[in-house]
Amino acid sequence: MSVLEASEIMKLIPNRYPILFMDRVDELTPGESIVVTKNVTINESFFQGHFPGNPVMPGVLIIEALAQAASILILKSEQFQGQTAYLGAIKRAKFRHIVRPGDALKLHVQFEKQRANMGIVNCQAMVGDQTACKADLTFIVSPTTTD
């Protein structure tokens, strides 16, 4: 059973279809780690052009999915509830396995360090036992504004 369903995820982060890249949160330890599932389907809008006849999930969208999972982890931490997490940097990104329709992409994110309103997380996207992507992401957390 999941920890958070899609409707609960949308209460935490501003992303919506077609750029919400997670279906459920499977495991969550606030301030420590999170595991999220993204079910990749042929109905994804990006498969229309990437690539016709050979659908592959773009690497930048795998990074975005990891960033969204990291946002949930960060915003479930007590000191950052009700705020917004922004991606500040992507370091050591490596792509090792192609993600295709039908794959269940498991997004693993773990806090490395945090100072004030900034943090670094270690991320890994997996398809089965294959690493699709690894990266370190830096985040900046800011109060949410309603302008």
C-alpha positions, 0 to 999 in steps of 0.5 A: 500500500502506498504512503501517498496517492496522486491527489495527496501528492498534488496538495504538496507540489504544484505540478499537474498533468501533463508534467506530474511524473509520479503515481504514488509514494511507496515509502517515506521517512521525512528528512531521510528518504523516499521511494516513488513509483512512476508508471510509464505508459505509451499515452505520455505526450512526450512519446509522440515525438521522442522517438516515433517508432522507438519511444524512449522517455527523455533523460531530462524528464527522468531528472524532473521525476526525480526532482518531483520526488525530492520535492515531496521528501523535502516538503514533508520535512517539518521545517519546510511544510507549506513552502516550495522547493526549487531545483538549484543544481544537477550534479553527476547525472548519469544515464545508464538504462533506457526507459520505455512504455510499460516500465515502472520507474522507481525513484529513490531519493535520499537526503545527503545534507541540509543547511538552512533553506538549501539541501542536497539529495542523492537520487536514483531512478530504477527499472527493475534492478537496472539503474536508469539514472543517478544524479545529485540534486541541490534544492532551495526552499522558499515560502510559497507566494500567492500572487 
